[in-house]
Amino acid sequence: MSSTKILIASDHAGLELKNKIIESVKNKGVVLEDLGTYNTDSVDYPDKAVELSKKITSNEFSRGILICGTGIGMSIVANRFPGVRAALVQDPYSAKMAREHNDANVLVLGGRVVKPEIAMELVDIFLNTKFEGGRHQQRVDKINKIGLGKKGE
Ligand code: RB5
């Protein structure tokens, strides 16, 4: 996905990891559009999650990465937005499954939870693993119907 623009955002607790990820993927030709936060001043994670998720819902961007202290708050907020399938991931297997089975379009990380080396691996998997489709497509279709006034049947 080297030519695709991908969003990234964090709160103050995810700032350090966000900056490391931006630096790391730059060497691989991936441009991350950084929505902040840009300094260590305390910022409310819902504000950053909303900013990024709106751009996924509107199809302005197809992928994003959110980072807070645990990743929990960011994932709670992001998954309220139609079309956002945010996966809070801490290990490579889950990162792979999040793409192959769930077609996750937002990767959520806990800056105070995952080691930076692992986080880089998770980002790499997230960016380079394809959705398997097939039987997983009908399940994702059911997710996508939720909250749109249709029964998820
Ligand atoms: C900030 O202290 C912390 O609550 C936030 O980064 C996140 O972990 C929330 O889920």
Residues whose N, C-alpha, C, O or C-beta is under 5 A from the ligand:
A	BS01	RB5	D11 A13 Y45 C68 G69 T70 G71 I72 G73 M74
